[in-house]
Amino acid sequence: MTYTVIYEQGDSSWGAYVPDLPGVAAAADTREAVEVLLREAVEYHLEGLAAEGQPIPKPASFAGALEIQPLR
């Protein structure tokens, strides 16, 4: 499965979350590090759902871009 991930760059760190898996998020100093942590968090979360007999959410979100003209 392929889940959409939203990456956000802060002043001194990166954050990321998966819209289809509420509560699954990570933060780290670099984008690469946050990606590793988020992958681990997603795998852990899905393993927990499976162990509890809960359904695995299907990916349903996608990211897009919206270009806006600057105000003058």
N, C-alpha and C positions, 0 to 999 in steps of 0.2 A: 504494500500500500504506500501511497505517497501522500503525506500530509503537508498542507501549506504551513509555512513557518514565517512569522513576521519578526524581522530583525530591526532593532532600534539602537542607533548609536547615540550614547550620551556624551557628556563632556569628558568623562574619564573611563567609561566602560561601555560594554554592549549588553543588551538584553534581548531575549527572544521568547516567543510563546507560540503555541499551536492553537488557533481558534477552535478547532474541532475537538480539542481535549481540554476543557476548562480546568484551570489550575496548574497545567503543565507549563512551566516556564523556567528560565535559567538566566543567570547574569555572570559576566566574566570580564576580564580586562581586554580581551581581543575577540574579534568575530569568530576566529577559528576555535578559540577555547569555549566560547558560548555554544558553538555548534556541537562540539563534543559532549558538553554537559547536557544539552537539550536532547541529543540522541539517547543518552543514558536515561534521562528522565522519561522520555516517551516509552522506551523499552520497558522500564520498571513499571510504569503506569499500566501499560497493556498487559504485562505479565500478571499484575495484581488483579485487573479486571477478569482475566481468564481464570485465575485461581479461585475467584469468588463466583464464577459462573455468570458473570455479567457480560452483556454483549459488547463487542469491540465496535466503537463508533466508526462508521465509514467516512472517509474524507468527503467533505461537502463544500469546503471553503476554497476560495482562490483569491489571489492578490492581483490587483490591477493598478494602473497608474492613471491619474487624472491631471492633465496639463491645464494650468490656469494662467491666463495672461496677467502680468503684474498690474496693479493699480497705478495710475499716474498721479 
